[in-house]
Amino acid sequence: MNDICDESHLISRRMLMAGGAMLGAAMAMPGMAAAAPIAREEGIPTDAAARIAITRRMRMRADAGPVFWWFRGRNYAQQGANLIPMCDMIFGALMDVRPTADGGLVISQYELAFRTALDSGVRAEKLLNPITGTMVDVPFAPVGPTKVVYNADNVLQLPPTIGGSKFSVEHVPELFFRIGDTVCFQTHSRARAETAGQNDRVLNDMSMICSPAAEALDPKRAFVSATAYGTDVTDYARWWKMPAGLGTQTLRSAGMKVARYADMPEDWRAMVAKADPAMAADPMGVLTRAATTYRN
């Protein structure tokens, strides 16, 4: 199973990271329900409402306004226990977050990832497939703008289709950790993308999101600083033209949430300026564009 762009990073990595239960999976959630404190969660509230507030502050923001995330990572071909480096990636997402009167959130977002040859730092239009030994074309394929809704219980309400593709998502309850003066939580979401005329694509998004405890546990803060460490295990992107039976694709990445476009990585912004000058001139303006066809 292959796909046109590298990671669904996402139907969106940010989308997958942004909520509690996903789609119809509004099930009992041990990681979010009130329970007796356990050792790894020292000082972290156990009731569901407080945990939803913490995750929103860390992943997005609790009030209205923009949010930006960026990630750097390396893609590997995974064959059994062997990892074969394929390319590097730098990814950026911009979002507009709007709380609703009933305690939910409406989020509009747009995502753009660039691939580079290993350690080159230069956007690639072609890459060498290290498994087949052939050169492949690297598409330019933004995701969005996409609008999603979270209800007061943090259940994600996806639209029926995104860019013409249908998605189903399963969500594993968050695991919270107190590590010294840092609060972290672990996420895992599994998505299936169904696109007419193409093989389905399965994507596992796993992240560890961390913030200073003084910020994350302060209910008066709407926006807190956060870093994240991600591992995605997916079917190969279609554009790799990988024959069947040659394993899966793995992404290891690290990134940060920021409050301004100007705080996104300089090299990513330079790539945006070259690929889409209108976006560089008016970043939030992309959220008013017509949705692009989903090609991930």
MIDOSE-1310 file (N, C-alpha, C; in nm, 2 decimals, decimal comma, always signed):
residues 296
mndi	+0,09/-0,12/+0,00/+0,00/+0,00/+0,00/+0,09/+0,12/+0,00; +0,07/+0,21/-0,09/+0,15/+0,33/-0,11/+0,07/+0,45/-0,12; +0,13/+0,57/-0,11/+0,06/+0,69/-0,12/+0,14/+0,80/-0,18; +0,07/+0,91/-0,22/+0,14/+1,01/-0,30/+0,23/+1,09/-0,22
cdes	+0,20/+1,13/-0,10/+0,29/+1,21/-0,02/+0,33/+1,14/+0,10; +0,44/+1,18/+0,17/+0,51/+1,10/+0,26/+0,42/+1,05/+0,38; +0,40/+1,14/+0,47/+0,33/+1,10/+0,59/+0,19/+1,15/+0,58; +0,09/+1,11/+0,63/-0,04/+1,18/+0,62/-0,02/+1,29/+0,70
hlis	+0,10/+1,33/+0,72/+0,15/+1,38/+0,85/+0,04/+1,44/+0,90; -0,07/+1,39/+0,72/-0,10/+1,38/+0,83/-0,24/+1,38/+0,82; -0,33/+1,30/+0,84/-0,44/+1,37/+0,79/-0,42/+1,50/+0,87; -0,34/+1,47/+0,93/-0,27/+1,57/+0,99/-0,22/+1,53/+1,12
rrml	-0,09/+1,54/+1,13/-0,03/+1,51/+1,26/-0,09/+1,60/+1,36; -0,11/+1,73/+1,33/-0,17/+1,82/+1,42/-0,31/+1,78/+1,45; -0,39/+1,74/+1,35/-0,52/+1,70/+1,37/-0,53/+1,58/+1,46; -0,44/+1,48/+1,44/-0,44/+1,36/+1,52/-0,40/+1,39/+1,66
magg	-0,31/+1,49/+1,68/-0,26/+1,52/+1,81/-0,36/+1,61/+1,89; -0,46/+1,67/+1,82/-0,53/+1,78/+1,87/-0,65/+1,74/+1,97; -0,69/+1,61/+1,96/-0,81/+1,58/+2,04/-0,80/+1,46/+2,13; -0,91/+1,43/+2,20/-0,91/+1,32/+2,29/-0,96/+1,20/+2,21
amlg	-1,09/+1,16/+2,23/-1,14/+1,05/+2,15/-1,16/+1,09/+2,01; -1,16/+0,99/+1,91/-1,16/+1,02/+1,77/-1,29/+0,96/+1,71; -1,36/+1,04/+1,63/-1,47/+0,99/+1,55/-1,57/+0,92/+1,64; -1,60/+0,80/+1,60/-1,70/+0,72/+1,68/-1,64/+0,66/+1,80
aama	-1,52/+0,68/+1,83/-1,45/+0,61/+1,94/-1,47/+0,68/+2,07; -1,59/+0,73/+2,10/-1,61/+0,80/+2,23/-1,64/+0,69/+2,33; -1,53/+0,62/+2,36/-1,54/+0,51/+2,45/-1,49/+0,54/+2,59; -1,49/+0,45/+2,68/-1,43/+0,47/+2,81/-1,28/+0,49/+2,79
mpgm	-1,22/+0,60/+2,85/-1,09/+0,63/+2,82/-1,01/+0,63/+2,95; -0,94/+0,53/+2,98/-0,86/+0,52/+3,11/-0,77/+0,63/+3,13; -0,71/+0,68/+3,02/-0,61/+0,79/+3,03/-0,67/+0,92/+3,07; -0,80/+0,93/+3,04/-0,87/+1,06/+3,06/-0,97/+1,06/+3,18
aaaa	-1,01/+0,95/+3,23/-1,11/+0,94/+3,33/-1,05/+0,97/+3,47; -1,14/+1,01/+3,56/-1,09/+1,03/+3,69/-1,05/+0,90/+3,76; -0,93/+0,90/+3,83/-0,88/+0,78/+3,89/-0,78/+0,82/+4,00; -0,75/+0,72/+4,08/-0,65/+0,75/+4,18/-0,51/+0,78/+4,11
piar	-0,44/+0,88/+4,17/-0,31/+0,91/+4,11/-0,21/+0,79/+4,11; -0,13/+0,78/+4,01/-0,03/+0,68/+4,00/+0,11/+0,75/+3,99; +0,21/+0,67/+4,02/+0,34/+0,73/+4,04/+0,39/+0,82/+3,92; +0,37/+0,77/+3,80/+0,42/+0,84/+3,69/+0,35/+0,98/+3,67
eegi	+0,23/+1,00/+3,73/+0,15/+1,12/+3,71/+0,16/+1,21/+3,83; +0,26/+1,22/+3,91/+0,27/+1,30/+4,03/+0,23/+1,44/+4,00; +0,13/+1,50/+4,07/+0,09/+1,64/+4,05/+0,00/+1,67/+3,93; -0,03/+1,57/+3,85/-0,12/+1,59/+3,74/-0,26/+1,55/+3,78
ptda	-0,36/+1,64/+3,75/-0,50/+1,62/+3,78/-0,55/+1,49/+3,72; -0,64/+1,42/+3,79/-0,69/+1,30/+3,74/-0,83/+1,31/+3,68; -0,90/+1,42/+3,70/-1,03/+1,43/+3,64/-1,03/+1,47/+3,49; -1,13/+1,42/+3,42/-1,13/+1,43/+3,27/-1,13/+1,58/+3,23
aari	-1,21/+1,66/+3,29/-1,21/+1,80/+3,24/-1,07/+1,87/+3,26; -1,01/+1,85/+3,37/-0,87/+1,91/+3,38/-0,77/+1,85/+3,28; -0,78/+1,73/+3,25/-0,69/+1,67/+3,15/-0,72/+1,72/+3,01; -0,84/+1,74/+2,98/-0,88/+1,79/+2,85/-0,82/+1,93/+2,84
aitr	-0,83/+2,01/+2,95/-0,78/+2,15/+2,94/-0,63/+2,15/+2,93; -0,56/+2,05/+3,00/-0,41/+2,05/+2,99/-0,37/+2,01/+2,85; -0,43/+1,91/+2,79/-0,39/+1,87/+2,65/-0,42/+1,98/+2,55; -0,53/+2,05/+2,57/-0,56/+2,16/+2,48/-0,45/+2,27/+2,49
rmrm	-0,42/+2,31/+2,61/-0,31/+2,41/+2,63/-0,18/+2,37/+2,57; -0,15/+2,24/+2,58/-0,02/+2,19/+2,53/-0,02/+2,17/+2,38; -0,13/+2,11/+2,33/-0,13/+2,08/+2,18/-0,17/+2,20/+2,10; -0,26/+2,28/+2,15/-0,32/+2,39/+2,07/-0,31/+2,52/+2,16
rada	-0,43/+2,57/+2,19/-0,44/+2,68/+2,29/-0,59/+2,67/+2,34; -0,61/+2,73/+2,45/-0,75/+2,73/+2,51/-0,83/+2,85/+2,47; -0,77/+2,95/+2,41/-0,84/+3,07/+2,37/-0,84/+3,08/+2,22; -0,89/+3,18/+2,16/-0,89/+3,20/+2,01/-0,76/+3,26/+1,97
gpvf	-0,71/+3,21/+1,85/-0,59/+3,26/+1,80/-0,52/+3,16/+1,71; -0,40/+3,20/+1,66/-0,32/+3,11/+1,57/-0,23/+3,02/+1,65; -0,20/+2,91/+1,59/-0,10/+2,81/+1,65/-0,02/+2,76/+1,53; +0,11/+2,75/+1,55/+0,20/+2,69/+1,45/+0,28/+2,58/+1,51
wwfr	+0,29/+2,47/+1,43/+0,38/+2,36/+1,47/+0,48/+2,33/+1,36; +0,60/+2,29/+1,40/+0,69/+2,25/+1,30/+0,76/+2,12/+1,35; +0,81/+2,04/+1,25/+0,88/+1,92/+1,28/+0,99/+1,90/+1,18; +1,10/+1,84/+1,23/+1,21/+1,79/+1,15/+1,22/+1,64/+1,17
grny	+1,24/+1,57/+1,06/+1,25/+1,43/+1,08/+1,32/+1,35/+0,97; +1,34/+1,23/+0,99/+1,40/+1,14/+0,88/+1,31/+1,02/+0,86; +1,29/+1,00/+0,73/+1,21/+0,88/+0,69/+1,30/+0,76/+0,66; +1,25/+0,64/+0,71/+1,33/+0,52/+0,69/+1,24/+0,42/+0,62
aqqg	+1,30/+0,33/+0,54/+1,23/+0,21/+0,50/+1,25/+0,11/+0,61; +1,15/+0,05/+0,66/+1,16/-0,05/+0,77/+1,13/-0,19/+0,71; +1,23/-0,27/+0,72/+1,22/-0,41/+0,67/+1,26/-0,50/+0,79; +1,16/-0,56/+0,85/+1,18/-0,63/+0,97/+1,24/-0,54/+1,08
anli	+1,36/-0,58/+1,13/+1,42/-0,49/+1,23/+1,53/-0,40/+1,17; +1,53/-0,39/+1,04/+1,63/-0,31/+0,97/+1,57/-0,17/+0,93; +1,64/-0,06/+0,96/+1,59/+0,07/+0,92/+1,69/+0,13/+0,82; +1,64/+0,16/+0,70/+1,72/+0,21/+0,59/+1,69/+0,36/+0,56
pmcd	+1,77/+0,46/+0,59/+1,74/+0,60/+0,57/+1,70/+0,62/+0,42; +1,59/+0,71/+0,41/+1,54/+0,74/+0,27/+1,56/+0,89/+0,24; +1,51/+0,97/+0,33/+1,52/+1,12/+0,31/+1,49/+1,19/+0,44; +1,52/+1,32/+0,44/+1,48/+1,40/+0,55/+1,36/+1,48/+0,52
mifg	+1,29/+1,54/+0,62/+1,17/+1,61/+0,60/+1,16/+1,73/+0,70; +1,11/+1,84/+0,65/+1,07/+1,95/+0,74/+0,93/+1,99/+0,71; +0,85/+1,99/+0,82/+0,71/+2,00/+0,81/+0,66/+2,12/+0,89; +0,56/+2,19/+0,84/+0,50/+2,30/+0,91/+0,35/+2,30/+0,90
almd	+0,28/+2,34/+1,00/+0,13/+2,35/+1,00/+0,09/+2,48/+1,07; -0,01/+2,54/+1,01/-0,06/+2,66/+1,07/-0,21/+2,64/+1,09; -0,26/+2,69/+1,21/-0,40/+2,67/+1,25/-0,46/+2,80/+1,31; -0,59/+2,81/+1,29/-0,67/+2,91/+1,36/-0,76/+2,84/+1,45
vrpt	-0,75/+2,86/+1,58/-0,83/+2,79/+1,68/-0,94/+2,89/+1,73; -1,07/+2,83/+1,73/-1,18/+2,91/+1,78/-1,26/+2,83/+1,88; -1,26/+2,87/+2,01/-1,35/+2,80/+2,11/-1,49/+2,82/+2,07; -1,58/+2,73/+2,11/-1,72/+2,74/+2,08/-1,79/+2,76/+2,22
adgg	-1,92/+2,81/+2,21/-1,99/+2,84/+2,33/-2,02/+2,72/+2,42; -2,03/+2,60/+2,35/-2,06/+2,48/+2,42/-1,94/+2,41/+2,48; -1,82/+2,47/+2,47/-1,70/+2,41/+2,53/-1,61/+2,34/+2,43; -1,65/+2,34/+2,30/-1,57/+2,27/+2,20/-1,47/+2,36/+2,13
lvis	-1,42/+2,32/+2,02/-1,32/+2,39/+1,94/-1,35/+2,37/+1,80; -1,33/+2,48/+1,72/-1,33/+2,47/+1,57/-1,19/+2,51/+1,53; -1,13/+2,42/+1,45/-0,99/+2,44/+1,41/-0,98/+2,44/+1,26; -0,93/+2,54/+1,20/-0,89/+2,55/+1,06/-0,74/+2,53/+1,04
qyel	-0,70/+2,45/+0,95/-0,55/+2,42/+0,94/-0,51/+2,40/+0,80; -0,38/+2,42/+0,78/-0,31/+2,40/+0,65/-0,17/+2,35/+0,68; -0,13/+2,25/+0,60/+0,00/+2,18/+0,63/+0,08/+2,17/+0,51; +0,21/+2,18/+0,53/+0,30/+2,18/+0,41/+0,44/+2,12/+0,45
afrt	+0,48/+2,01/+0,39/+0,60/+1,94/+0,42/+0,69/+1,94/+0,30; +0,82/+1,95/+0,32/+0,92/+1,95/+0,22/+1,02/+1,83/+0,25; +1,06/+1,76/+0,14/+1,16/+1,66/+0,16/+1,29/+1,70/+0,11; +1,40/+1,65/+0,17/+1,53/+1,68/+0,12/+1,61/+1,55/+0,12
alds	+1,72/+1,55/+0,04/+1,81/+1,44/+0,04/+1,87/+1,43/+0,18; +1,92/+1,32/+0,22/+1,98/+1,30/+0,35/+2,09/+1,41/+0,38; +2,07/+1,49/+0,49/+2,16/+1,59/+0,54/+2,19/+1,70/+0,44; +2,11/+1,72/+0,33/+2,13/+1,82/+0,24/+2,07/+1,96/+0,28
gvra	+1,95/+1,95/+0,34/+1,89/+2,08/+0,38/+1,83/+2,15/+0,26; +1,83/+2,09/+0,14/+1,78/+2,16/+0,02/+1,66/+2,08/-0,03; +1,55/+2,15/-0,06/+1,43/+2,09/-0,10/+1,45/+2,00/-0,23; +1,41/+1,88/-0,22/+1,43/+1,79/-0,33/+1,31/+1,78/-0,42
ekll	+1,33/+1,78/-0,55/+1,22/+1,75/-0,65/+1,23/+1,61/-0,70; +1,35/+1,55/-0,68/+1,37/+1,40/-0,71/+1,45/+1,34/-0,59; +1,43/+1,22/-0,56/+1,50/+1,15/-0,46/+1,53/+1,01/-0,51; +1,64/+0,95/-0,46/+1,68/+0,81/-0,49/+1,61/+0,72/-0,39
npit	+1,53/+0,62/-0,45/+1,48/+0,52/-0,37/+1,59/+0,42/-0,34; +1,63/+0,41/-0,21/+1,75/+0,33/-0,18/+1,72/+0,18/-0,19; +1,59/+0,14/-0,19/+1,56/+0,00/-0,20/+1,56/-0,05/-0,35; +1,50/+0,03/-0,44/+1,49/-0,01/-0,58/+1,61/+0,05/-0,66
gtmv	+1,68/+0,15/-0,61/+1,79/+0,21/-0,68/+1,74/+0,31/-0,79; +1,61/+0,35/-0,80/+1,56/+0,43/-0,90/+1,53/+0,57/-0,84; +1,54/+0,67/-0,93/+1,51/+0,81/-0,90/+1,35/+0,83/-0,91; +1,29/+0,89/-0,81/+1,15/+0,92/-0,81/+1,12/+1,07/-0,80
dvpf	+1,01/+1,11/-0,86/+0,97/+1,25/-0,85/+0,90/+1,27/-0,71; +0,94/+1,39/-0,65/+0,88/+1,42/-0,52/+0,77/+1,53/-0,54; +0,64/+1,50/-0,51/+0,54/+1,59/-0,54/+0,53/+1,71/-0,44; +0,47/+1,82/-0,48/+0,44/+1,93/-0,39/+0,30/+1,92/-0,36
apvg	+0,26/+1,88/-0,24/+0,13/+1,84/-0,20/+0,09/+1,89/-0,07; +0,05/+2,02/-0,05/-0,01/+2,07/+0,07/-0,13/+1,99/+0,11; -0,17/+2,00/+0,24/-0,29/+1,94/+0,29/-0,38/+2,05/+0,35; -0,49/+2,07/+0,29/-0,59/+2,17/+0,34/-0,62/+2,28/+0,24
ptkv	-0,68/+2,38/+0,30/-0,73/+2,40/+0,44/-0,84/+2,30/+0,48; -0,83/+2,25/+0,60/-0,92/+2,16/+0,65/-0,98/+2,22/+0,78; -1,11/+2,20/+0,80/-1,18/+2,25/+0,92/-1,23/+2,12/+1,00; -1,20/+2,12/+1,13/-1,24/+2,01/+1,21/-1,30/+2,07/+1,34
vyna	-1,39/+1,99/+1,40/-1,46/+2,03/+1,52/-1,44/+1,93/+1,63; -1,41/+1,98/+1,75/-1,40/+1,90/+1,87/-1,52/+1,94/+1,97; -1,59/+1,85/+2,02/-1,70/+1,88/+2,11/-1,64/+1,90/+2,25; -1,72/+1,93/+2,35/-1,68/+1,96/+2,48/-1,60/+1,85/+2,55
dnvl	-1,63/+1,73/+2,50/-1,56/+1,61/+2,56/-1,43/+1,58/+2,48; -1,39/+1,67/+2,39/-1,27/+1,65/+2,31/-1,28/+1,54/+2,20; -1,41/+1,51/+2,16/-1,43/+1,41/+2,06/-1,42/+1,48/+1,92; -1,33/+1,43/+1,84/-1,31/+1,48/+1,70/-1,42/+1,45/+1,61
qlpp	-1,48/+1,56/+1,55/-1,58/+1,54/+1,45/-1,52/+1,57/+1,31; -1,48/+1,47/+1,24/-1,42/+1,49/+1,11/-1,53/+1,51/+1,00; -1,50/+1,58/+0,90/-1,59/+1,59/+0,79/-1,60/+1,46/+0,72; -1,71/+1,43/+0,64/-1,72/+1,30/+0,57/-1,60/+1,27/+0,48
tigg	-1,55/+1,37/+0,42/-1,43/+1,35/+0,33/-1,33/+1,47/+0,35; -1,21/+1,44/+0,33/-1,10/+1,55/+0,33/-1,04/+1,54/+0,19; -1,06/+1,65/+0,11/-1,00/+1,65/-0,02/-1,04/+1,53/-0,11; -1,16/+1,48/-0,09/-1,20/+1,37/-0,17/-1,17/+1,23/-0,12
skfs	-1,10/+1,22/+0,00/-1,07/+1,10/+0,06/-1,14/+1,08/+0,19; -1,18/+0,95/+0,22/-1,25/+0,92/+0,34/-1,15/+0,87/+0,44; -1,17/+0,91/+0,57/-1,08/+0,87/+0,68/-1,16/+0,80/+0,79; -1,10/+0,70/+0,85/-1,15/+0,65/+0,98/-1,03/+0,65/+1,07
vehv	-1,05/+0,69/+1,20/-0,95/+0,71/+1,29/-0,98/+0,63/+1,42; -0,88/+0,57/+1,48/-0,89/+0,51/+1,61/-0,79/+0,58/+1,70; -0,83/+0,60/+1,82/-0,74/+0,68/+1,92/-0,72/+0,59/+2,04; -0,59/+0,59/+2,08/-0,56/+0,52/+2,21/-0,55/+0,63/+2,32
pelf	-0,61/+0,61/+2,43/-0,61/+0,71/+2,54/-0,47/+0,75/+2,57; -0,45/+0,88/+2,60/-0,33/+0,94/+2,64/-0,27/+0,88/+2,77; -0,14/+0,87/+2,77/-0,07/+0,84/+2,90/+0,01/+0,96/+2,94; -0,01/+1,00/+3,07/+0,05/+1,12/+3,12/+0,17/+1,08/+3,20
frig	+0,27/+1,17/+3,20/+0,40/+1,15/+3,27/+0,44/+1,28/+3,34; +0,49/+1,27/+3,46/+0,56/+1,38/+3,52/+0,71/+1,35/+3,53; +0,79/+1,43/+3,46/+0,93/+1,40/+3,45/+1,00/+1,52/+3,50; +1,03/+1,53/+3,63/+1,09/+1,64/+3,70/+1,00/+1,76/+3,68
dtvc	+1,05/+1,87/+3,62/+0,97/+1,99/+3,61/+0,90/+2,00/+3,47; +0,88/+1,88/+3,41/+0,81/+1,87/+3,28/+0,69/+1,78/+3,29; +0,59/+1,82/+3,22/+0,47/+1,73/+3,20/+0,47/+1,68/+3,06; +0,45/+1,56/+3,04/+0,44/+1,50/+2,90/+0,32/+1,41/+2,89
fqth	+0,27/+1,39/+2,77/+0,17/+1,29/+2,75/+0,20/+1,22/+2,61; +0,17/+1,09/+2,61/+0,20/+1,01/+2,49/+0,07/+0,99/+2,42; +0,07/+1,01/+2,29/-0,04/+0,99/+2,20/-0,02/+0,88/+2,10; -0,13/+0,81/+2,06/-0,12/+0,71/+1,95/-0,25/+0,71/+1,88
srar	-0,25/+0,75/+1,75/-0,37/+0,74/+1,67/-0,34/+0,66/+1,54; -0,44/+0,59/+1,50/-0,43/+0,50/+1,38/-0,54/+0,54/+1,28; -0,49/+0,58/+1,16/-0,59/+0,63/+1,06/-0,58/+0,54/+0,94; -0,70/+0,53/+0,87/-0,70/+0,46/+0,74/-0,76/+0,56/+0,64
aeta	-0,68/+0,59/+0,53/-0,72/+0,68/+0,43/-0,77/+0,59/+0,31; -0,90/+0,62/+0,26/-0,96/+0,55/+0,15/-0,97/+0,65/+0,04; -0,90/+0,62/-0,07/-0,91/+0,71/-0,19/-0,95/+0,63/-0,31; -1,05/+0,68/-0,38/-1,10/+0,60/-0,50/-0,99/+0,57/-0,60
gqnd	-0,98/+0,45/-0,64/-0,88/+0,41/-0,74/-0,74/+0,39/-0,69; -0,72/+0,40/-0,55/-0,59/+0,37/-0,49/-0,61/+0,27/-0,38; -0,50/+0,21/-0,34/-0,50/+0,12/-0,23/-0,52/+0,21/-0,10; -0,59/+0,15/+0,00/-0,60/+0,22/+0,13/-0,47/+0,24/+0,18
rvln	-0,45/+0,34/+0,27/-0,33/+0,36/+0,34/-0,35/+0,37/+0,49; -0,27/+0,29/+0,56/-0,28/+0,29/+0,71/-0,17/+0,37/+0,77; -0,20/+0,46/+0,87/-0,10/+0,55/+0,93/-0,11/+0,54/+1,08; +0,00/+0,51/+1,14/+0,01/+0,52/+1,29/+0,09/+0,64/+1,33
dmsm	+0,03/+0,73/+1,40/+0,10/+0,85/+1,45/+0,12/+0,83/+1,60; +0,24/+0,84/+1,65/+0,27/+0,83/+1,79/+0,36/+0,95/+1,83; +0,32/+1,02/+1,93/+0,40/+1,14/+1,97/+0,41/+1,14/+2,12; +0,51/+1,21/+2,17/+0,53/+1,25/+2,31/+0,54/+1,40/+2,31
icsp	+0,44/+1,46/+2,37/+0,43/+1,61/+2,38/+0,47/+1,65/+2,52; +0,56/+1,75/+2,53/+0,61/+1,79/+2,66/+0,61/+1,94/+2,68; +0,57/+1,99/+2,80/+0,57/+2,13/+2,84/+0,62/+2,15/+2,98; +0,67/+2,27/+3,01/+0,71/+2,29/+3,15/+0,59/+2,27/+3,24
aaea	+0,61/+2,21/+3,35/+0,49/+2,18/+3,44/+0,43/+2,31/+3,49; +0,51/+2,41/+3,51/+0,45/+2,54/+3,56/+0,36/+2,60/+3,47; +0,38/+2,57/+3,34/+0,29/+2,63/+3,24/+0,17/+2,53/+3,21; +0,20/+2,40/+3,19/+0,10/+2,31/+3,16/-0,01/+2,29/+3,27
ldpk	+0,03/+2,30/+3,39/-0,07/+2,28/+3,50/-0,13/+2,41/+3,55; -0,10/+2,52/+3,49/-0,16/+2,65/+3,53/-0,29/+2,68/+3,45; -0,41/+2,67/+3,51/-0,53/+2,68/+3,44/-0,55/+2,83/+3,39; -0,47/+2,92/+3,43/-0,49/+3,06/+3,39/-0,42/+3,08/+3,25
rafv	-0,33/+2,99/+3,21/-0,26/+3,00/+3,09/-0,34/+2,94/+2,97; -0,35/+3,02/+2,86/-0,43/+2,97/+2,75/-0,33/+2,90/+2,65; -0,21/+2,95/+2,64/-0,11/+2,90/+2,54/+0,02/+2,87/+2,62; +0,06/+2,75/+2,61/+0,19/+2,71/+2,68/+0,29/+2,66/+2,57
sata	+0,42/+2,68/+2,61/+0,52/+2,63/+2,52/+0,52/+2,47/+2,52; +0,56/+2,42/+2,40/+0,55/+2,27/+2,39/+0,65/+2,22/+2,29; +0,71/+2,11/+2,32/+0,79/+2,04/+2,22/+0,73/+1,90/+2,20; +0,76/+1,83/+2,09/+0,70/+1,70/+2,06/+0,81/+1,61/+1,99
ygtd	+0,80/+1,49/+2,02/+0,88/+1,39/+1,96/+0,79/+1,28/+1,90; +0,81/+1,26/+1,77/+0,71/+1,17/+1,70/+0,77/+1,05/+1,63; +0,69/+0,95/+1,62/+0,73/+0,83/+1,54/+0,60/+0,79/+1,47; +0,61/+0,79/+1,33/+0,50/+0,74/+1,25/+0,54/+0,61/+1,18
vtdy	+0,45/+0,52/+1,18/+0,47/+0,39/+1,10/+0,36/+0,38/+1,01; +0,39/+0,38/+0,88/+0,29/+0,39/+0,77/+0,32/+0,30/+0,65; +0,22/+0,29/+0,57/+0,25/+0,23/+0,44/+0,34/+0,33/+0,36; +0,41/+0,28/+0,26/+0,50/+0,37/+0,18/+0,41/+0,48/+0,11
arww	+0,47/+0,60/+0,10/+0,41/+0,70/+0,01/+0,41/+0,64/-0,13; +0,30/+0,67/-0,21/+0,29/+0,61/-0,34/+0,40/+0,66/-0,43; +0,45/+0,78/-0,41/+0,55/+0,83/-0,51/+0,68/+0,77/-0,49; +0,70/+0,69/-0,39/+0,83/+0,61/-0,38/+0,83/+0,50/-0,48
kmpa	+0,71/+0,46/-0,53/+0,70/+0,35/-0,63/+0,77/+0,23/-0,58; +0,73/+0,20/-0,46/+0,79/+0,08/-0,39/+0,71/-0,05/-0,42; +0,77/-0,15/-0,47/+0,70/-0,28/-0,50/+0,64/-0,33/-0,37; +0,53/-0,41/-0,38/+0,47/-0,46/-0,26/+0,56/-0,56/-0,19
glgt	+0,54/-0,57/-0,06/+0,61/-0,67/+0,02/+0,75/-0,62/+0,07; +0,78/-0,49/+0,06/+0,91/-0,44/+0,09/+0,91/-0,37/+0,22; +0,82/-0,40/+0,31/+0,82/-0,34/+0,44/+0,72/-0,22/+0,46; +0,76/-0,13/+0,55/+0,68/-0,01/+0,58/+0,77/+0,11/+0,58
qtlr	+0,71/+0,23/+0,60/+0,78/+0,35/+0,61/+0,77/+0,40/+0,75; +0,88/+0,45/+0,81/+0,89/+0,50/+0,94/+0,95/+0,64/+0,94; +0,89/+0,73/+1,02/+0,94/+0,86/+1,04/+0,97/+0,89/+1,18; +1,09/+0,93/+1,21/+1,13/+0,98/+1,34/+1,14/+1,13/+1,34
sagm	+1,08/+1,20/+1,43/+1,08/+1,35/+1,41/+1,08/+1,42/+1,55; +1,11/+1,54/+1,55/+1,10/+1,63/+1,67/+1,06/+1,77/+1,63; +0,98/+1,83/+1,71/+0,94/+1,97/+1,67/+0,89/+2,05/+1,79; +0,83/+2,16/+1,75/+0,79/+2,26/+1,85/+0,67/+2,34/+1,81
kvar	+0,59/+2,38/+1,91/+0,48/+2,47/+1,89/+0,52/+2,61/+1,91; +0,48/+2,70/+1,82/+0,51/+2,84/+1,84/+0,39/+2,93/+1,81; +0,39/+3,05/+1,85/+0,28/+3,14/+1,84/+0,28/+3,23/+1,72; +0,39/+3,24/+1,65/+0,40/+3,33/+1,53/+0,46/+3,26/+1,41
yadm	+0,42/+3,30/+1,29/+0,48/+3,24/+1,17/+0,62/+3,28/+1,16; +0,66/+3,40/+1,21/+0,80/+3,44/+1,21/+0,89/+3,35/+1,30; +0,83/+3,27/+1,39/+0,91/+3,18/+1,47/+0,92/+3,04/+1,41; +0,86/+3,02/+1,30/+0,88/+2,89/+1,23/+1,03/+2,89/+1,18
pedw	+1,08/+2,77/+1,15/+1,22/+2,76/+1,11/+1,25/+2,84/+0,98; +1,36/+2,91/+0,98/+1,39/+3,00/+0,86/+1,40/+2,92/+0,73; +1,46/+2,80/+0,74/+1,47/+2,72/+0,61/+1,33/+2,68/+0,56; +1,24/+2,64/+0,65/+1,10/+2,61/+0,60/+1,03/+2,73/+0,54
ramv	+1,05/+2,84/+0,61/+0,98/+2,97/+0,55/+1,04/+3,00/+0,42; +1,17/+2,98/+0,40/+1,24/+3,01/+0,27/+1,18/+2,92/+0,16; +1,16/+2,79/+0,20/+1,10/+2,70/+0,10/+0,96/+2,73/+0,07; +0,88/+2,78/+0,17/+0,75/+2,82/+0,14/+0,75/+2,94/+0,05
akad	+0,84/+3,04/+0,07/+0,85/+3,16/-0,01/+0,88/+3,13/-0,16; +0,96/+3,03/-0,18/+0,99/+2,99/-0,32/+0,88/+2,91/-0,38; +0,81/+2,82/-0,30/+0,71/+2,73/-0,36/+0,57/+2,80/-0,37; +0,54/+2,89/-0,28/+0,41/+2,96/-0,27/+0,43/+3,10/-0,21
pama	+0,47/+3,19/-0,30/+0,50/+3,33/-0,25/+0,37/+3,39/-0,19; +0,26/+3,36/-0,23/+0,14/+3,42/-0,18/+0,12/+3,37/-0,03; +0,15/+3,25/+0,00/+0,14/+3,20/+0,14/+0,24/+3,27/+0,22; +0,36/+3,29/+0,17/+0,47/+3,36/+0,25/+0,43/+3,50/+0,28
adpm	+0,36/+3,57/+0,19/+0,32/+3,71/+0,21/+0,20/+3,72/+0,31; +0,11/+3,62/+0,31/-0,01/+3,62/+0,39/-0,03/+3,48/+0,44; +0,04/+3,44/+0,54/+0,03/+3,30/+0,58/-0,11/+3,25/+0,62; -0,18/+3,33/+0,70/-0,31/+3,29/+0,75/-0,41/+3,30/+0,64
gvlt	-0,38/+3,37/+0,53/-0,47/+3,38/+0,42/-0,49/+3,24/+0,35; -0,40/+3,14/+0,37/-0,42/+3,01/+0,30/-0,55/+2,94/+0,36; -0,59/+2,98/+0,48/-0,71/+2,92/+0,54/-0,84/+2,96/+0,47; -0,83/+3,06/+0,38/-0,95/+3,10/+0,31/-0,95/+3,04/+0,17
raat	-0,85/+2,97/+0,13/-0,84/+2,91/+0,00/-0,94/+2,79/-0,02; -0,97/+2,76/-0,14/-1,04/+2,63/-0,16/-0,96/+2,52/-0,12; -1,02/+2,41/-0,07/-0,95/+2,30/-0,02/-0,88/+2,22/-0,14; -0,75/+2,18/-0,12/-0,68/+2,11/-0,22/-0,72/+1,96/-0,22
tyrn	-0,71/+1,89/-0,33/-0,74/+1,75/-0,33/-0,64/+1,68/-0,24; -0,69/+1,59/-0,16/-0,60/+1,52/-0,07/-0,52/+1,42/-0,15; -0,39/+1,43/-0,14/-0,30/+1,34/-0,22/-0,20/+1,27/-0,13; -0,22/+1,26/+0,00/-0,13/+1,19/+0,09/-0,15/+1,04/+0,10
